Amino acid sequence: LILLILGSGYVLYIRHYYFVPSTMQTDPLPHTRQLLAEEKYIDAKEYLEYFMQFEYMKESVEAKKILKNINIKRESLSYKGQKVLDGIFSGESDEISGQISAIGSDFFLVGDIRDLIIEGSHYIGDQEVDQILVALSSIGLVASAGTIMTLGGSTVPKATISILKLAKKSNHMPEWLGKFLAKKAKIIKETKSIKHIEPFLETTHTLYKNAGLKGSMYILSKSKNIQQLTTMSKYTQRFGKQSHILLSISKTKILKHLPKLKKASPQSIMLASTYGERGFKGLSKVGEKRFVKSIKVYKGIAKSGYNGNLMSILYWMFRYLRDSVLMIIMLISGVSLVISSKRVKL
């Protein structure tokens, strides 16, 4: 009875002063295989590499093998060549090499004229015209003129517009942003100046500098308005090139928890993400020091338990033994202890 009281009390203490996961850390291999089946090699690489920075995945033989095969595929000349051509002729690509060639074509007016011709042919053929691409190409032509006039001094707006075109073609542009650009395009056409959208372009360029090309497009797709986009731009200053992976695996819930995690390091926050939203809640509740200590304890238990079975039992206990259940166990054990002690005296 004394052991029951002490054990229940200890579990209550652990639950409230340390991080207690109810599930194992995320296994990235199933989703990685799914991305590879869809031939999304760069997505698979970034996703798997995110998890491989943590100790529980570092030594995974299977993960290393998958990553090696991805790199071999992406380094092949045929693959690279195809992606570069996609960027030049369609202005669309899921690979960095293709995206760079798409942006490069815009700098020489080829990209903007190409897109206007494509959308013009759609109009002539009574097909649906992408008004947002028309707007962006028109803005791009004005920006190009400004770049030439300033001898390259306004290359940032031009590059940012190209990023927005890529975002539109890859279905990463939210509805609010399309409406915003279409509205601004009319003003730019009349004034022959992009000053009206320069603050927005600067915010987007900051996003690009911090999160990279692919990351900035993904984050753009998750924004709901220009205010939230500004907040997300600041968020990328903290997590850099891994911002979009963290945002993706947490289903954007990381943004909700960040105000409570101001003192936590980016590495601890990313470690917490491997436990899902419960990881963020645990980190904000117990603090970084106790959180990291808890993870080390669990790793020690997992290694000592036969095939991790002991760890599974502990996960089950912490998940289903609620505080109320533990208190009832302590109460019944305490009453029973008092009654039994009186019987012993009698």
Protein Blocks (a to p, Z undefined) as FASTA:
>chain_A
ZZmmmmmmmmmmmmmmcccdfbdcddfklmmmmmmmnopaklmmmmmmmmmmpmklmmmm
klmmmmmmmmmmmmpmklmmmmmmmmmmnopafbfklmmmmmmmmmnommmmmmmmmmmm
mmmnopacdfklmmmmmmmmmmmmmmmmnnopammmmmmmmmmmmmmmnopacfklmmmm
mmmmmmmmmnopaklmmmmmmmmmmmmmmnommlmmmmmmmpcbfklmmmmmmmmmmnmm
mlmmmmmmnnomlmmmmmmmmmpcfklmmmmmmnojmlmmmmmmnojklmmmmmmmmmmm
mmmpgghlmmmmmmmmmmmmcfklmmmmmmmmmmmmmmmmmmmmZZ
